[in-house]
Amino acid sequence: MSLREFFGGGTAVRGLFGRREMELATVEVALPDVARERAEEIVRLSRSYSDEAAGFGSSREVIGPALLYGLAHMHARYSEAVERRA
């Protein structure tokens, strides 16, 4: 599945690490069962939390944002570690 599919088929998305528009690339990621199960649980929780359209519709909708959130978190932690070491 491509990131474009994760984000609803758009051709561009606002950059997570910047303010510019960028094209989305296709990335294939092997998804362990535990990750899929957690994504499905997030879908259930989001639906119970919000009766409106704000809830996730499927586990596929969860994976893209979760991947980007995880990358942003890891980037911040490594950046902080480098700064402490300098």
N, C-alpha and C positions, 0 to 999 in steps of 0.2 A: 504494500500500500504506500502511496506517495504522501508527502506532507500536504500536497494540494488537496488530496482526498480527505485528510484529517481535518482540514480547515474548510470543508464544504465546497470544494471545487473552484475556489478563486484562483486567479492567475497571479496575484501578487499579495503580499502581506506586509504589514508594518514590521520592521525588524525588531527582534527582541533585544538586541544589543545596541541598537541605534535608532535613528529617526528616519531612515530612508526606506523607500519601497524596494522590495527585492523579489526576484523570481524564485519560485519554489522548485527544488530539485527532488527527484524521486530517490527515496532511501528505503532499502529493505532492512528490516530489523527482525531477528529471530526473537519471538516473544515467548518467554517461559510461561507455563501454565499458571504459576503463582501471580505473574503480572496481569494476565488476562482475568484471573479471578478477582484481583484487587480492582481492576478497571470495572468489572461488572458490579462489584459492591459499591463503587463510587456512583455508578449509574443509579442503582437502587436508592442510595442515600440522597442523591441530588433530586430524584423524583419525589421522595418523601418530604424533602425539605422545601421544595418549591412546586406548586401545582401549575405554575406558569411555564412559559417556554424557556425559562432560564435553565431548567434541568437538562442533563445530558440525555441524548436519545439512544445511544449505544456505547458499548465499550470502545469501539473504534474512535468515537468522538473524544474519548478521554485520553487515549494514548499520545496523540500529537502534542497537546498542551502539557501533558505530564513529562514527556521527553524534553520539551523546551524548558520547562520549569526546572527539571533536574539538571540540565546543562547549565542554566543560569546559576543555580545553587552551587554546583561544583566549581564553576568559574570563579564565583565570589570567594569560596573557601580557599582555593588555590592561590588566588590573588592576595588574600589576606596572609596566607602562610609565607608567600614570597616577600611581602612587605615586612613581616616580623623578622625574617631571616636577614634582610638587608641592613 
